[in-house]
Amino acid sequence: PTNKMAPRKEVMTREYTVNLGKQLKSVTFKKRAPRAVKIIKQFAAKMMKTSDVRVDVKLNKHVWSRGVRNVPNRVRIQVARKRNDDEDAKEELYSYVTVADTPEGFQGLGTNVVDEE
């Protein structure tokens, strides 16, 4: 059996829905949006098993779009595990998180593997 927390080697992209409302319950108003970004980063690190997680500007803007207090309850994110081009990087892979658009809402989406170009 392989170690569950052993870092994976292959490059991949997946789509997830993060329920922020559940985790931001009872969080001080002025800390909500920053905490939401931290929660998304922790989620991506857990799913992709990389400690280096980078958040896209659009995702950050989406989380902050209704101000510091009124964070969206759910966010559909696309997490890409990519190779680190930096030679002196600690890890060979990093995760890049962007926002995925959901025109029909979040019902019945689940986790999707996105095919790379």
C-alpha positions in Angstrom: 0.0 0.0 0.0 1.2 3.5 -0.9 1.5 6.3 1.6 -1.7 8.5 1.5 0.2 11.7 2.1 3.0 11.0 -0.3 3.1 13.8 -2.9 1.8 12.8 -6.3 4.1 13.4 -9.3 1.8 13.9 -12.2 0.4 17.2 -13.5 -3.4 17.4 -13.4 -6.4 19.8 -13.2 -9.6 19.3 -11.2 -12.7 21.2 -10.4 -14.1 21.4 -6.8 -16.9 23.2 -5.0 -15.8 24.7 -1.6 -18.6 25.4 0.8 -17.3 28.5 2.5 -20.5 29.3 4.4 -20.0 26.2 6.6 -16.4 27.1 7.6 -17.0 30.9 8.0 -19.9 30.4 10.4 -19.0 32.3 13.7 -16.0 34.1 12.1 -15.7 37.8 12.9 -17.0 40.0 10.1 -13.7 41.8 9.4 -11.8 38.5 9.1 -14.2 36.7 6.8 -12.7 37.3 3.3 -9.1 36.8 4.4 -10.1 33.6 6.2 -12.0 32.4 3.1 -8.9 32.7 1.0 -6.9 30.8 3.6 -9.6 28.1 3.7 -9.4 27.8 -0.2 -5.6 27.5 0.0 -5.8 24.8 2.7 -8.4 22.9 0.7 -6.2 23.0 -2.5 -3.1 21.9 -0.5 -5.0 19.0 0.9 -6.5 17.9 -2.4 -3.4 18.3 -4.5 -0.9 17.3 -1.7 1.3 20.3 -2.4 2.4 22.9 0.2 2.9 25.6 -2.4 -0.5 26.9 -3.4 -1.0 30.1 -5.5 -4.3 31.9 -5.7 -5.4 33.6 -9.0 -6.2 37.3 -8.9 -9.7 36.6 -10.3 -10.5 34.1 -7.5 -9.3 36.6 -4.9 -11.5 39.3 -6.5 -14.4 36.9 -6.6 -14.1 36.1 -2.9 -13.8 39.9 -2.0 -16.5 40.9 -4.6 -19.2 41.6 -1.9 -16.8 43.1 0.6 -15.0 41.7 3.6 -18.2 40.5 5.4 -20.4 39.0 2.7 -18.3 36.3 1.2 -20.0 33.9 -1.3 -21.4 30.8 0.4 -20.0 28.5 -2.2 -17.1 28.9 -4.7 -16.4 26.6 -7.6 -12.7 26.4 -8.0 -10.3 24.8 -10.6 -7.1 23.5 -9.1 -4.2 22.8 -11.4 -1.1 21.0 -10.2 1.8 22.3 -12.3 5.5 21.8 -12.6 7.8 24.4 -10.9 10.0 26.0 -13.5 12.2 27.5 -10.7 15.4 25.5 -10.4 16.0 26.3 -6.7 12.4 25.6 -5.6 11.8 23.4 -2.6 9.1 21.4 -4.3 8.8 20.3 -7.9 5.1 20.9 -8.1 2.8 23.7 -7.1 -1.0 24.2 -7.1 -2.6 27.1 -9.0 -6.2 27.9 -8.0 -8.6 29.8 -10.2 -12.4 30.4 -10.1 -14.6 28.3 -12.3 -17.8 29.8 -13.6 -21.1 28.1 -12.7 -23.9 29.6 -14.8 -26.5 26.9 -13.7 -25.6 26.9 -10.0 -23.9 24.3 -7.9 -26.4 21.5 -7.9 -25.0 18.0 -8.7 -21.6 19.1 -9.9 -19.2 17.1 -7.8 -15.5 16.8 -8.5 -14.5 16.9 -12.2 -11.2 16.0 -13.8 -10.4 18.7 -16.4 -8.5 17.5 -19.4 -5.3 19.3 -20.1 -4.8 20.9 -23.5 
